[in-house]
Amino acid sequence: MKESEIGLVILGDVVGSGRDHVGSAAWLRDLAVELDEAYGKERLVPFSFTQGDEMQGLLVADADPLVAVLHAALTQAARPIRWVCVRGK
């Protein structure tokens, strides 16, 4: 990503992940792969699993963040997630 480009950062945090840390981590890893495929060329940086119960991705500024929300909500064994989407440099 060039310094002058604007992107869309998406962060997802699994709510209550401490009750099943291993299951939450596995689910987030799978979700990151799904989102990489779903966003394709709209990704500036691949989605990654971070800090035990979070994931993040960087997309082009006009990408639709609801794609991530819907994928997470409709996957098998979906878990509750808090989302943050921020557009900027």
N, C-alpha and C positions, 0 to 999 in steps of 0.2 A: 504494500500500500504506500502510495506517495504521501509525503507530509501534507500536501495541499488537498488531498482527497477527504471527503466526508464519508463516514461509514456508520453502520448501525451495529451497536454492541448489544448482544442478547446474553443475559445471565439468568440461569435457572438454579434455584436452591430447593432441594427436597425438604419438605416440611416433615418433621418427626423422624428423620432418617436414623437417629440413634437407636430406635427400636429394632431396626434391621439394617445395620450398616452395610453388611456384605451384599444383601439383596438390593439395597438402594444403589450401591456402587456399580453392580452389574447392570442394573436397569439403566443407569445414566450412561454407561459405556455404550450400550446398545442404542440408546436414544441419540447419542452423538453421531454414530454411524448413520442412522436413519436420516438425521437432519443434514448431514453432509450430502447425502444422495438427494434429498428433497430440494435443497437449495442450489445444488450444482454450481453453475457459473456465477451465481449471486454471492457466493462465499468469497470473502477476501482472505480469510484465514479459516482453516478447518475448525469445527467444533472440538472442544477438548473437555475432558473430565478434570476438575480441579478441586482441591481442598476437601476431599472426602465425600461431600454431598452436594457439590455444585458443578455446573458446566457452563461454558461460555463459547460464544462464537462471534465472528465479525463478518458482517455482510455489507453489500453495497447499500447506499443510503436509502434507495427506494424499494428495498426488499420488504416483504410483508411479514412482520413478526408473528402474526397469528398462525402462520404455517407451523412454527415451532410449538406454539401453545396447543394447537389441535393435534399435532403428532403425539405430543406428550400425553394429552388427555385421552386419546383413542388407542394407545398402544395396549397390548396385553399386559395385565398386571400394573396398570397405570398407578402412579403415586402422586400425591398432591405436591405441587411445585409453586413456589413464589417466583414471579418473573419480573425482571427489570429490563427495559429496552431503552437505550439512549442513543440519540443521533448526534454526531459531532466529529471533530477532528481528533 
